[in-house]
Amino acid sequence: MTGKADILAGIAPDAPVLIAGPTASGKSDLALAIAEAQGGRVINADALQVFSDWRILTARPDDDDIVRAPHALYGHVPGDRPYSVGHWLRDAAPFLHGERPIVVGGTGLYFTALTQGLAQIPPTPPALRAEADARRAAGGIAALLAELDPESAARIDRANPMRVQRAWEVLRATGEGIARWQDRTGPPLLPLGGVTAIVLSPDRNALAARIDRRFQAMLGAGLMDEVARNAPGFAPDLPSSKAIGAADLVSCHRGEITLDEAGARLCTLTRQYAKRQRTWFRSRMAEWKWIDPGP
């Protein structure tokens, strides 16, 4: 277990900082502490915090935080607009020079693209995306996985439906497997050799308690008012609707389930998501500095 002061003491004040970790692990608090103590701009690397419509639910920094230090790439995308890792990398690029970047979030693919480069794969045609969505909805990922080239099938996360679908779409759209596209990846924008790279990794029980506390804090911050604002236009297929708990909270707002039921479901889904994040970080970020921030 390492306190915030000890973490700060181990960070070079002139180097970019990357902070990854599962949801509710304290990443944003640490990034803000670094920015205040040493200077820098906090740059979002969370795929759901980019959207404008779920500020409290996705734990985006509030107005007080934004006043305390410069922030970027939070809430800048309409909730109905698709947003990929390629979009994020292009949006992040201007903020990587000049003011010291402090990149923080829980989306591992963003960090991989930033530190290892991103394959410049052409976009998937809408008709092909619709076909892939329909096939995955009807029969799961097994059929899509069976049609992949062997190299891509061996490399991707086969347990992640979106990764399997993406690989299938790339093969169908371009005639080449995603593995070959990745092998032609250009140089990274922010190589690991020149940064301080941290993974916050609380104890599993401590993280579960953090998740429960954060939900209660969200309620106190006006979460159900946010739900009421978003409920009229809510649709499960909107990109921002993937925010954990959004569907259940909207159901609660509509009187279909109780708040206790929605909250229990949200906390369970969040713990499951955190487990997947930790697994991903262990497999892809073993060379980063791992820190247990405590309860």
N, C-alpha and C positions, 0 to 999 in steps of 0.2 A: 504494500500500500504506500502510495507516494502523495504527499500533500501538494497543494497548488504552488506554495512558495518554493518547494523543492524542485518542482517541474520547471518553474520559471528560471530558477538558478541554473538549470542545465541547458538553457536555450540560448544560443548565440544571438545577440541583439541585431545583427546585421544580415542574417540569413533568412530566406523565405521559410515559412513554417507550414507543414501539412498536418492536419489533425483529423484522423479517421476514427471510427468507433461505432458500436451499435447505438441504436436510438436510446435516448435518455441517459447516456453515459457521462454527460457533462461537457461535451465538446464545445458547445457555444460559449459556455461560461469560461472555459479555459482560453478560447480564442479571444474573447473580450478582455480577459485579464492580461494576456500577452500584448494586445494592442494598446491598452492603457499604460502598461508598465514600460514597454519598449518601443512603441510606435508600430504603425502598420495599418493596412486595410483588411477587414474580414471579408473573405470571398466565399460565397455559398457553394458547396459541392454536395447538395442534397437534391435529388430529382423531384421531390414534391414541394420543397420550399421555394422553388422557382415560380410556382403558380400564385396568382393574385387572390384567389377566392377563399383559401383555407389558411388564414394566418395563425390562429390560435391552435387549431387541430394539428397542424404540422410543426408547431413549436418554433415558428419564425421569430427572430428577434423583435422585441416590441419597440415602441417609440423611444423609451428611455435608453435602451441599448444603442440605438442608432445615433442618438445624440452623444453618447459617450465615446464612440469611435466610428470611423468611416466604414460603411458596409456596401457590398455590391452583390448583384444577382439574386436578390431576395424579392419575390413577388412581382417580377417584371414580365411574366408571361400570362396571358389570359388563360383561364382554366379549360377552354375548349380547343386550345391549340396544341397539336402534337409537338413534343420537344424531346430531342434525342441527345445522346452523348456528343454527337458532332455539333449540334446547336450550342451545347454548353461550352465545348472547347473553344469555339469561335467567339462566344460571348466573353469567356474568361480571358482570352489572349491579351486584350488591351490593358487589363489590370495586373499583368504579371511583371510589368516594368514601371519604374518610377517608385511610387510608394510601395513599401515592403508588403508583399502579399502574405496573408495568413489564411490559407485555404482550409475550410472545415466542413465536414459533412459525413454522411453515412452511405453514400453511393459509391461503391468500390470501382465501378466502371469509369466514373469520372476521374478518379485518381490514377487508374491504370492508363487512361488516355493521356492524362497530363504528364505522367512521368515516363511512359514507355512509347507514346505515340499512338496515332489512330489511323487505321486503314481508311483510305478515301473511297469508300464503296458508294456507287450510285444509289440514289433513293429508290425505294420499292414503289412500283406503279400502284395506284390506289386499287385497281381491280384485282391485282395479285394479292395485295394485303387483305382485301375482303375475302378472297378465296381461302387464304391461310387461316383467317379468323374463323370462317365457317367450318373448315375441316377440323380445326383444333376444338371448337365448341362441340362438334358432333362426335368426334372419336378420340379426343385427347391427342397426345403428342406422338404416340407410337407409330402411326402411319407416316407422319412427317419425318420422324427420326429414321425410319426404314429407307427413306428416299434420299438421305444425305450421302455425299461422297464420304468414303471411309476416313480420310484425313480429318475432315471437319467433325465427323461424328465422334472421333476419338479425342478431339481437343476441347469441344464445348462442354458446358455444364449440362449434362443430359437430364438432370433432375429439374432444371429450370425451363418451364414451358416457353417463356418468352425468348430465351436464348436459342432453343430448338427451332422455334418458328422463324426467328430472324435468320438463322443459318439456312433454313429451307427457302426462305424468300430470296436470299442472296444467290443461292444456286440457281433457282428458277429464273431470276431476273437477269443474271449476268452470264450464266453458263459456267461459272467458276465457283468452287467452294469458298466459304468464308475463310478457311485456313490459308488458302493461297493469297487472298486479299490481305490478310493480316501479315503474311510474310513480306509483303511489299510496303509495310508501314514506314512512314517517314520518321525523322528524328523527333524526340519529345520536346515539348515546350519548356518543361521544368524537370530536368533529369534529377534523380534521387541524390546524385553525388554532391549537389550543391545546396541541399536543403536540410532542415531538421524535420524528420518524418516520424510522427507519433501515432500509435494506435492506443486509444483509451479502452481498457478491458476490465471493467469491474467484475467482482465475483458474481456468479449467476444469481444467487439469492439477493445480493445487494442491488443488482440491476432490476430484478423483479419488484423490489420495494420502491426503487426510483420510479419505475413505470407507473405504479399505483399512485404514488405521491404526485407525479406530474399530471395525471388525469384529474385529480382533485384540484390541483392548481389551475388547470385549464377551465374547469367549471367556475372557479372563483373569478377567473379573468373574463368571463362572458362567453364561454363556448356555446351555450345553447342559443344565445342571441346570434352568433355567427351561423349556427345551423339554420335558424329561422330565415336568415338572409339568403342562404344558399339553397334551401329546400325547394322553392318554386322552380328553379331551373336545373335541379339535380337530375342527372341521368348516369347510369352506371358506366356507360361507354365514354364519358368525358375523360380526358387525360387526368385532370385533377381529382376526379372521383375515386382514384386509386388510393387516396389518403386513407390511412388505416382508421377504421371506425366510422368513416363518413356515411356509408350506406345504413349502418345500424342507428346512428344518431338521427338521420333523416327519418328513418322508420319510427324512432321514438317521438320525434316532433309531430309526426302524423298520427300518433296515438296507437300505433300497431304493436309496440313493445314498450316496456317500462324503461326508465332511465337506468335503474339498477341492471337490467338485462343488457342494455346497450353498453353500459360502462364495463360490465364483466366481459362482454364479448370483445370490446376494444382492447382491454388490458391483455386478454388471452392472445389475440391476434398480434399485438405489439410484442409480447414475449416470444412468440413463434418467429416473428420477423427478425427480432434481435438475435435469435439463435442462428438463423440463416446468415445474417450479416457476419457474425463471429466466425462461422465456418468458412465463409468466403475470404475474410481477412486472414485467417490462419493459412489458407492455401495460397494466397496471392501476396501477402505482405509480411512474410516471415522475417525479412531483413529490416523492417521498420522497428523503432523502439517501442516496446510494449509496456504500458504503464497501468497499474491498478490504482484508480483515483480514490478508492475507498467507498464507503456508503453514500 
